[in-house]
Amino acid sequence: MKTSWIGHRAVWAAIALATMLPLIVRSNYLLHIMVMTEIYVILALSLNLVLGYAGLLSLAPPAFFGIGAYTSALLALRLNLPFWITLPAAGAAGLLFAAAIGVPSLRLSRHSFVIVTLSFTLLAQLVATKWTDLTRGAMGLPGIPTATLFGIPVTGKIAWYYFVLGITLVSLAFFTFLVRSRLGRAILTVREDEILAQAAGIHTWKVKLYTFAISGLLGGVAGSCYAHYITFIDPAVFDFYYMENLLIMVILGGAGTVWGVVAGAAIFNVVPELLRIHPELRTFLYGIVLLVAVSVAPGGLAGWVRDRRARKEAAAQQEGNHA
């Protein structure tokens, strides 16, 4: 099964364009949106792995995002640890919490799994709010130090753009390798027919657990980048607002694809910002955009491109038969 709906040339062209964007865009506000888009790409990949590839609806990505953010921030503030330690620690925290929640919840029905992941996200936000000795509660954690690269602080929007772009590309490479690996094929088999997968000797519960744990790792990495970039976090990082955005990005981008979700994250992070020109009608206009997108491309952007390509190939074949 193909994991990308864009050819290799288009992928390299997209990477080249992303590399050159800061040379074209000079507005700090637009650069900020681009940095947040990169963080959203990593977070969208975490949901896409569970929803698009494993076929499980998880409402826990905001929890892993927040856990990663708080882990990275606390290690930097309380222990004065550098980013090259806090980043993997945040990913490890997301992975461990995902595994801890996944061990019991993945033995339940799919509907019960959704409820457990939602409850975990709400619980994580409650803990962040009430455990004031550790998290300062609603006052949040200010003054989070910026990331460093080879001992050099990452300062300025352009530097942060390239810094997070590098982490995003590594995450994309890891994700692409994963879904094309033996584990990735097992994940797709379990999604398509769990009984057949069991008959083929696949331990379906372990496959789903590994998938959920890796999703937590990606969410933790995204949270760490966010904390050091914004330099302030509070319990709002667990807000369901992030879940709504992620669902839109993954479903309308094309769940179960790589570059479709990347495009979805880019488009549906930028569109709400463009609609700020009409603040009173912003929510209404965004709803219209989503309705049109669902109507035109019910299979997401990836499905729309794939279907269009298939129609062109069929038309070309028919012309060849008539010739």
C-alpha positions as CSV (number, residue, x, y, z in Angstrom):
1,M,0.0,0.0,0.0
2,K,1.3,3.4,-0.9
3,T,1.9,5.8,1.9
4,S,2.3,8.9,-0.2
5,W,0.1,10.5,-2.8
6,I,2.9,12.8,-4.1
7,G,5.7,11.6,-6.4
8,H,9.3,11.8,-5.2
9,R,10.0,14.9,-7.3
10,A,7.1,16.8,-5.8
11,V,8.3,15.8,-2.3
12,W,11.7,17.2,-2.9
13,A,10.2,20.3,-4.5
14,A,8.1,20.8,-1.4
15,I,11.1,20.4,0.9
16,A,13.0,22.9,-1.2
17,L,10.1,25.3,-1.0
18,A,10.0,24.9,2.7
19,T,13.7,25.6,2.9
20,M,13.4,28.8,0.9
21,L,10.2,30.2,2.5
22,P,12.0,32.3,5.2
23,L,13.9,34.0,2.4
24,I,10.6,35.1,0.9
25,V,8.5,35.7,4.0
26,R,9.8,38.5,6.2
27,S,6.9,39.0,8.5
28,N,7.5,37.7,12.0
29,Y,3.8,36.9,12.3
30,L,3.8,34.7,9.2
31,L,7.0,33.1,10.3
32,H,5.3,32.3,13.7
33,I,2.5,30.6,11.8
34,M,5.0,28.6,9.8
35,V,6.8,27.4,13.0
36,M,3.4,26.4,14.6
37,T,2.5,24.6,11.3
38,E,5.7,22.5,11.6
39,I,4.8,21.6,15.2
40,Y,1.3,20.7,14.1
41,V,2.7,18.4,11.4
42,I,4.5,16.4,14.1
43,L,1.4,16.3,16.2
44,A,-0.8,15.4,13.3
45,L,1.5,12.5,12.5
46,S,0.9,11.2,16.0
47,L,-2.8,11.1,15.5
48,N,-2.5,9.8,11.9
49,L,-0.5,6.8,13.0
50,V,-3.3,5.7,15.4
51,L,-6.4,6.8,13.4
52,G,-5.2,6.5,9.8
53,Y,-3.1,3.4,10.0
54,A,-4.3,1.5,13.1
55,G,-8.0,2.5,12.6
56,L,-8.3,3.6,16.3
57,L,-9.8,6.9,17.3
58,S,-7.7,8.3,20.1
59,L,-8.5,11.5,21.9
60,A,-5.2,11.5,23.8
61,P,-2.8,13.5,21.5
62,P,-3.4,16.7,23.5
63,A,-2.4,14.8,26.6
64,F,0.9,13.6,25.2
65,F,1.5,17.0,23.7
66,G,0.9,18.6,27.2
67,I,3.0,15.9,29.0
68,G,5.8,16.5,26.6
69,A,5.6,20.3,27.0
70,Y,5.6,20.1,30.9
71,T,8.3,17.4,31.0
72,S,10.6,19.5,28.8
73,A,9.8,22.8,30.6
74,L,10.2,21.3,34.1
75,L,13.5,19.6,33.3
76,A,14.8,22.9,31.8
77,L,13.6,25.1,34.7
78,R,14.1,22.9,37.7
79,L,17.2,21.0,36.7
80,N,18.7,23.4,34.1
81,L,19.0,20.6,31.5
82,P,19.7,21.5,27.9
83,F,17.3,20.9,25.0
84,W,19.2,17.9,23.6
85,I,18.2,16.1,26.9
86,T,14.7,17.6,27.5
87,L,13.6,16.8,23.9
88,P,14.2,13.0,24.1
89,A,13.0,13.0,27.7
90,A,9.7,14.6,26.6
91,G,9.3,12.0,23.8
92,A,10.1,9.2,26.3
93,A,7.5,10.6,28.7
94,G,4.9,10.6,26.0
95,L,5.8,7.1,25.0
96,L,5.7,5.8,28.6
97,F,2.3,7.4,29.4
98,A,0.9,6.1,26.2
99,A,2.1,2.6,27.0
100,A,0.7,2.8,30.5
101,I,-2.7,3.9,29.2
102,G,-2.6,1.5,26.3
103,V,-1.9,-1.7,28.2
104,P,-5.4,-1.8,29.8
105,S,-7.4,0.3,27.4
106,L,-6.4,-1.5,24.2
107,R,-7.9,-4.7,25.6
108,L,-11.3,-2.9,25.6
109,S,-13.7,-2.3,22.8
110,R,-13.0,0.5,20.3
111,H,-15.7,2.6,21.8
112,S,-14.4,2.1,25.4
113,F,-10.9,3.0,24.1
114,V,-12.1,6.4,22.9
115,I,-13.7,7.1,26.3
116,V,-10.5,6.1,28.1
117,T,-8.3,8.4,26.0
118,L,-10.7,11.3,26.5
119,S,-10.8,10.7,30.2
120,F,-7.0,10.6,30.3
121,T,-6.7,13.9,28.5
122,L,-9.2,15.5,30.9
123,L,-7.3,14.0,33.9
124,A,-4.0,15.3,32.7
125,Q,-5.3,18.8,32.4
126,L,-6.8,18.5,35.9
127,V,-3.5,17.4,37.3
128,A,-1.7,20.2,35.6
129,T,-4.2,22.7,37.1
130,K,-4.3,21.4,40.6
131,W,-0.7,20.2,41.3
132,T,0.4,23.8,41.9
133,D,3.6,22.8,43.7
134,L,4.9,21.3,40.5
135,T,3.1,23.1,37.6
136,R,2.1,26.4,39.3
137,G,-1.4,25.6,38.1
138,A,-3.3,28.2,36.1
139,M,-0.4,30.6,36.5
140,G,1.7,28.4,34.2
141,L,5.4,28.1,33.8
142,P,7.0,31.2,32.4
143,G,10.6,31.8,31.4
144,I,11.2,28.4,29.7
145,P,14.7,28.7,28.2
146,T,15.0,28.6,24.4
147,A,16.5,25.5,22.7
148,T,20.2,25.3,22.0
149,L,22.0,23.8,19.1
150,F,25.7,22.9,19.7
151,G,25.6,25.3,22.7
152,I,24.2,28.1,20.6
153,P,20.8,29.5,21.6
154,V,18.1,29.4,19.0
155,T,16.8,32.9,18.8
156,G,14.6,34.7,16.3
157,K,11.7,33.4,14.1
158,I,13.9,32.4,11.2
159,A,16.3,30.4,13.4
160,W,13.3,28.7,15.0
161,Y,11.7,27.9,11.7
162,Y,14.8,26.1,10.4
163,F,15.4,24.4,13.8
164,V,11.8,23.0,14.0
165,L,11.9,22.2,10.2
166,G,14.9,19.9,10.9
167,I,13.0,18.1,13.7
168,T,9.9,17.9,11.5
169,L,11.8,16.3,8.6
170,V,13.4,13.8,11.0
171,S,9.9,13.0,12.3
172,L,8.6,12.6,8.8
173,A,11.5,10.3,7.8
174,F,11.0,8.2,10.9
175,F,7.2,8.0,10.3
176,T,7.7,7.0,6.6
177,F,10.2,4.3,7.5
178,L,7.8,3.0,10.2
179,V,4.7,2.7,8.0
180,R,6.8,0.9,5.3
181,S,8.5,-1.4,7.8
182,R,7.3,-4.9,8.9
183,L,5.6,-3.3,11.9
184,G,3.8,-0.8,9.5
185,R,2.5,-3.7,7.4
186,A,1.3,-5.5,10.5
187,I,-0.5,-2.3,11.6
188,L,-2.3,-2.1,8.3
189,T,-3.2,-5.8,8.5
190,V,-4.7,-5.4,11.9
191,R,-6.7,-2.4,10.8
192,E,-8.1,-4.2,7.8
193,D,-9.0,-7.5,9.5
194,E,-8.0,-8.2,13.0
195,I,-9.2,-11.8,13.0
196,L,-7.2,-12.5,9.8
197,A,-4.1,-10.9,11.4
198,Q,-4.4,-13.2,14.4
199,A,-4.7,-16.2,12.1
200,A,-1.5,-15.0,10.3
201,G,0.4,-15.1,13.7
202,I,0.3,-11.3,14.4
203,H,-0.1,-10.4,18.0
204,T,-2.7,-7.7,17.4
205,W,-2.7,-6.3,21.0
206,K,1.1,-5.8,20.9
207,V,0.9,-4.2,17.5
208,K,-1.7,-1.7,18.6
209,L,0.2,-1.0,21.8
210,Y,3.4,-0.3,19.9
211,T,1.4,2.0,17.6
212,F,-0.1,3.9,20.5
213,A,3.2,4.2,22.3
214,I,4.9,5.6,19.2
215,S,2.1,8.1,18.8
216,G,2.7,9.2,22.4
217,L,6.4,9.7,21.5
218,L,5.6,12.0,18.6
219,G,3.2,13.9,20.7
220,G,5.8,14.4,23.4
221,V,8.4,15.7,20.9
222,A,5.8,18.2,19.5
223,G,5.1,19.4,23.0
224,S,8.8,19.9,23.8
225,C,9.3,22.0,20.7
226,Y,6.2,24.1,21.6
227,A,7.3,24.7,25.2
228,H,10.8,25.9,24.3
229,Y,9.5,28.0,21.3
230,I,6.7,29.8,23.2
231,T,8.7,29.8,26.5
232,F,5.5,29.7,28.5
233,I,2.9,26.9,29.1
234,D,-0.1,26.4,31.2
235,P,-2.9,23.8,31.4
236,A,-4.4,25.1,28.2
237,V,-1.9,22.9,26.3
238,F,-4.2,20.0,27.1
239,D,-7.2,21.8,25.7
240,F,-9.6,19.9,23.3
241,Y,-9.1,22.7,20.8
242,Y,-5.9,21.0,19.7
243,M,-7.8,17.7,19.2
244,E,-10.4,19.5,17.0
245,N,-7.7,21.0,14.8
246,L,-5.9,17.6,14.6
247,L,-9.0,15.8,13.5
248,I,-9.6,18.3,10.8
249,M,-6.0,18.2,9.6
250,V,-5.9,14.4,9.5
251,I,-9.3,13.6,8.1
252,L,-9.4,16.4,5.5
253,G,-5.7,15.9,4.7
254,G,-6.2,12.2,4.1
255,A,-6.0,9.7,7.1
256,G,-3.7,6.9,6.4
257,T,-1.3,8.9,4.1
258,V,1.9,10.8,5.0
259,W,2.0,13.8,2.7
260,G,-1.7,14.2,2.6
261,V,-1.7,14.8,6.4
262,V,1.3,17.2,6.0
263,A,-0.6,19.2,3.5
264,G,-3.7,19.1,5.7
265,A,-1.7,20.4,8.7
266,A,-0.3,23.2,6.6
267,I,-3.6,24.3,4.9
268,F,-5.9,24.0,7.9
269,N,-3.4,25.8,10.2
270,V,-3.1,28.7,7.8
271,V,-6.8,29.0,6.8
272,P,-8.0,30.2,10.2
273,E,-5.3,32.8,10.3
274,L,-6.3,34.1,6.9
275,L,-9.9,34.4,8.1
276,R,-8.9,36.8,10.8
277,I,-9.6,39.6,8.3
278,H,-13.2,39.0,9.2
279,P,-13.1,38.4,13.0
280,E,-16.9,38.6,13.4
281,L,-17.5,36.0,10.7
282,R,-14.3,34.0,11.2
283,T,-15.9,30.9,12.8
284,F,-18.8,30.9,10.3
285,L,-16.4,31.2,7.3
286,Y,-14.2,28.5,8.6
287,G,-17.2,26.2,8.9
288,I,-18.1,27.0,5.3
289,V,-14.5,26.1,4.2
290,L,-14.7,22.8,6.0
291,L,-18.1,21.9,4.5
292,V,-16.9,22.7,1.0
293,A,-13.7,20.7,1.6
294,V,-15.7,17.6,2.8
295,S,-18.1,17.9,-0.1
296,V,-15.4,18.3,-2.7
297,A,-13.0,15.8,-1.2
298,P,-14.8,13.3,1.1
299,G,-11.6,11.2,1.1
300,G,-9.4,14.1,2.1
301,L,-6.9,15.9,-0.1
302,A,-5.0,12.7,-0.7
303,G,-8.1,10.9,-1.8
304,W,-9.0,13.8,-4.1
305,V,-5.6,13.8,-5.8
306,R,-5.5,10.0,-6.1
307,D,-9.0,9.9,-7.7
308,R,-8.2,12.7,-10.1
309,R,-5.0,10.9,-11.1
310,A,-6.9,7.6,-11.6
311,R,-9.4,9.4,-13.8
312,K,-6.7,10.9,-16.0
313,E,-4.9,7.5,-16.3
314,A,-8.2,5.9,-17.3
315,A,-9.0,8.5,-19.8
316,A,-5.5,8.2,-21.3
317,Q,-5.8,4.5,-21.5
318,Q,-9.2,4.8,-23.3
319,E,-7.7,7.2,-25.8
320,G,-4.9,4.7,-26.4
321,N,-7.3,1.9,-27.0
322,H,-9.3,4.0,-29.5
323,A,-6.1,5.1,-31.4
